[in-house]
Amino acid sequence: GGQFRSPTMGSGATFSYVGTAKLPAGIWSAACSLEQSDGTPVAALVVTLEPLVTPTAEGHTHALALEKDAVAAATWPLEDLGGDILFTDGEGFKLPSVRFTVRVIRGVTGDA
């Protein structure tokens, strides 16, 4: 899994989060979704997962980026959204992350 701080974003902004994940040896892919507190799906995020040349001091082995463009994120409700990441290796082994929260707040400046 990985360590995640709960990001806050203004409505209508591009969502972008970077972090690291600690995964066993192997070739890994990842998928990430967000949902409302009642379980209503909100978005599937674009996930980029790359092995690190050298693990971090905490032993994390992969760089991780989660993204969604501003046009798609503009429809997200103004509330705390729950999410997690499902890591899958080449053998089909699945490893879920801890659940995390994305707080969506009303944008003040610009087109938000």
VEXVOPA-428293 format. One record per residue: residue number from 1; x, y, z of N, C-alpha, C in turn. Coordinates in pm, whole numbers, plus 50000, padded with zeros to 5 digits. Each point is the difference from the previous one (the first is absolute). Last residue first. Layout:
REM residues N
> NUM,X,Y,Z,X,Y,Z,X,Y,Z;
...
//
This chain:
REM residues 112
> 112,48567,52869,48842,49939,49904,50094,49870,50053,50058;
> 111,50329,50214,49689,49875,49948,49947,49926,49910,50096;
> 110,50342,50357,50206,49999,49939,49868,49861,49953,49962;
> 109,50106,50028,50519,50058,50082,49893,49991,49926,49867;
> 108,49822,49798,50396,49967,50141,50017,50046,50082,49880;
> 107,49834,49452,50119,50105,50089,49952,49954,50144,50013;
> 106,49836,49576,50309,49960,50094,49896,50119,50087,49962;
> 105,50098,49506,50183,49942,50124,50051,49966,50092,49884;
> 104,50134,49454,50139,49970,50090,49889,49928,50122,50057;
> 103,50337,49579,50190,49903,50103,50036,49984,50094,49881;
> 102,50157,49470,50069,50028,50120,49922,49889,50100,50035;
> 101,50215,49528,50252,49895,50097,49975,50052,50113,49914;
> 100,50122,49433,50092,50037,50139,50022,49884,50090,49962;
> 99,50160,49442,50127,49899,50093,49947,50045,50142,50032;
> 98,50358,49605,49926,49911,50051,50103,49901,50094,49933;
> 97,50171,49647,49667,50060,50101,50087,49908,50026,50118;
> 96,50031,49519,49721,49933,50130,50013,50080,50095,50089;
> 95,50118,49562,49675,50037,50060,50127,49933,50137,50009;
> 94,50011,49495,49692,49945,50134,50022,50031,50048,50141;
> 93,50177,49624,49589,49990,50027,50142,49955,50144,50020;
> 92,50106,49781,49572,49861,50019,50040,49979,50023,50148;
> 91,50416,49958,49732,49943,49868,50031,49854,50009,50042;
> 90,50275,50388,49907,49988,49922,49877,49940,49862,50020;
> 89,49869,50382,50360,50126,49958,49938,49972,49912,49878;
> 88,49723,50420,50264,49991,49862,49948,50133,49965,49936;
> 87,49729,50388,50352,50123,49962,49930,49986,49854,49958;
> 86,49649,50412,50144,50017,49855,49993,50122,49972,49913;
> 85,49799,50433,50317,50075,49956,49882,50011,49849,50007;
> 84,49628,50390,50206,50109,49907,50028,50065,49963,49868;
> 83,49619,50388,50249,50069,49931,49891,50096,49896,50053;
> 82,49565,50398,50113,50085,49890,50043,50064,49933,49881;
> 81,49815,50528,50099,49986,49879,49919,50095,49894,50052;
> 80,49744,50478,50188,50114,49909,50013,49969,49874,49919;
> 79,49779,50454,49832,49996,49919,50122,50128,49919,50008;
> 78,49731,50265,49614,50075,50070,50104,49984,49925,50131;
> 77,49980,49766,49493,49922,50067,50105,50090,50067,50104;
> 76,50131,49928,49470,50008,49933,50129,49919,50077,50105;
> 75,50085,50118,49526,49870,49942,50037,50002,49932,50137;
> 74,50390,50196,49788,49903,50108,50022,49864,49947,50044;
> 73,50381,49728,49859,49992,50028,50144,49898,50110,50030;
> 72,50098,49881,49546,49933,49888,50068,49980,50031,50148;
> 71,50237,50317,49751,49866,49988,49942,49922,49890,50072;
> 70,50461,50069,50107,49908,50097,50060,49859,49989,49947;
> 69,50325,49561,50011,50001,50133,49940,49889,50088,50059;
> 68,50278,49607,50255,49874,50014,49926,49996,50142,49947;
> 67,50373,49617,50269,49960,50122,49930,49860,49988,49941;
> 66,50445,49778,50327,49857,49989,49975,49954,50131,49936;
> 65,50496,49708,50093,49930,50125,49968,49854,49968,49970;
> 64,50492,49771,50229,49858,49989,49970,49945,50138,49968;
> 63,50487,49671,50070,49941,50135,49994,49858,49984,49948;
> 62,50289,49604,50268,49940,50053,49878,49955,50146,50018;
> 61,50200,49716,50351,50066,49949,49880,49951,50062,49869;
> 60,50068,50084,50579,49904,50008,49889,50074,49976,49870;
> 59,50186,50023,50461,49987,49873,49928,49900,50002,49887;
> 58,50162,50364,50298,49891,49922,50061,49980,49866,49930;
> 57,50317,50315,49839,50045,49963,50135,49895,49915,50071;
> 56,49973,49971,49474,50009,50111,50095,50050,49948,50134;
> 55,50139,49741,49540,49888,50021,50092,50024,50119,50092;
> 54,50203,49966,49504,50041,49969,50137,49880,50023,50090;
> 53,49914,50029,49552,50133,49941,49984,50053,49955,50135;
> 52,49469,50015,49910,50111,50089,50035,50132,49928,49978;
> 51,49515,49906,49736,50096,49954,50101,50108,50107,50025;
> 50,49494,50123,49844,50133,49974,49946,50091,49949,50111;
> 49,49456,50141,49846,50077,49927,50101,50133,49962,49938;
> 48,49519,50318,49927,50132,49969,49946,50081,49939,50112;
> 47,49444,50095,49881,50106,49962,50094,50128,49973,49922;
> 46,49484,50261,49967,50113,49951,49921,50114,49974,50099;
> 45,49480,49968,50163,50114,50089,49979,50102,49934,49908;
> 44,49444,49973,50077,50119,49916,49993,50115,50094,49966;
> 43,49517,50144,50248,50102,50005,49895,50099,49887,50013;
> 42,49565,50042,50244,50024,50136,49952,50097,50000,49883;
> 41,49623,49636,50274,50128,50024,49932,50009,50144,49948;
> 40,49716,49834,50436,49980,50040,49861,50135,50027,49934;
> 39,49919,49886,50474,50045,49897,49908,49980,50034,49853;
> 38,49920,50277,50406,49894,49899,49985,50037,49890,49902;
> 37,50292,50373,50084,49985,49926,50125,49892,49893,49993;
> 36,50241,50130,49543,49935,50077,50104,49980,49913,50123;
> 35,50410,49900,49653,49856,49987,50015,49950,50093,50110;
> 34,50456,49853,49640,49945,50081,50108,49850,49979,50005;
> 33,50462,49701,49803,49867,50059,49984,49964,50081,50123;
> 32,50444,49728,49719,49952,50080,50112,49865,50058,49967;
> 31,50423,49608,49852,49875,50067,49964,49952,50073,50125;
> 30,50493,49746,49792,49912,50052,50105,49877,50066,49939;
> 29,50461,49623,49927,49916,50104,49942,49906,50046,50111;
> 28,50508,49710,49971,49874,50043,50058,49928,50102,49913;
> 27,50407,49589,50040,49953,50104,49908,49859,50036,50045;
> 26,50393,49811,50345,49909,49960,49893,49967,50117,49911;
> 25,50152,49937,50552,50063,49987,49869,49897,49953,49898;
> 24,49781,50251,50406,50094,49889,49985,50060,49998,49859;
> 23,49838,50470,50213,49944,49879,49939,50106,49891,49996;
> 22,49865,50530,50183,50090,49889,50034,49934,49871,49950;
> 21,49958,50552,49845,49936,49878,50047,50107,49894,50026;
> 20,49922,50586,49936,50076,49878,49980,49923,49882,50055;
> 19,49856,50513,49781,50044,49934,50123,50085,49881,49965;
> 18,49661,50447,49795,50117,49913,49983,50040,49945,50136;
> 17,49554,50249,49719,50060,49958,50126,50118,49911,49970;
> 16,49596,50346,49762,50131,49939,49982,50058,49971,50137;
> 15,49539,50213,49708,50041,49924,50117,50133,49933,49969;
> 14,49763,50467,49803,50060,49871,49966,50039,49931,50130;
> 13,49592,50341,50031,50145,50000,49980,50045,49862,49952;
> 12,49544,50121,50129,50035,50042,49866,50149,50007,49973;
> 11,49855,50033,50503,49917,49944,49894,50042,50057,49865;
> 10,50361,49956,50387,49890,50087,49966,49921,49941,49885;
> 9,50287,49709,50373,50004,50065,49870,49880,50090,49982;
> 8,50328,49682,50376,49885,50088,49982,50013,50065,49865;
> 7,50216,49512,50241,50009,50127,49927,49868,50076,50000;
> 6,50244,49631,50340,49872,50030,49937,50008,50135,49929;
> 5,50408,49645,50065,49937,50107,50076,49872,50032,49925;
> 4,50282,49525,49998,49929,50107,49932,49955,50103,50100;
> 3,50333,49532,49894,49962,50096,50101,49938,50118,49928;
> 2,50006,49461,49839,50071,50127,50000,49957,50085,50117;
> 1,50028,49433,49860,49919,50118,50000,50085,50125,50000;
//
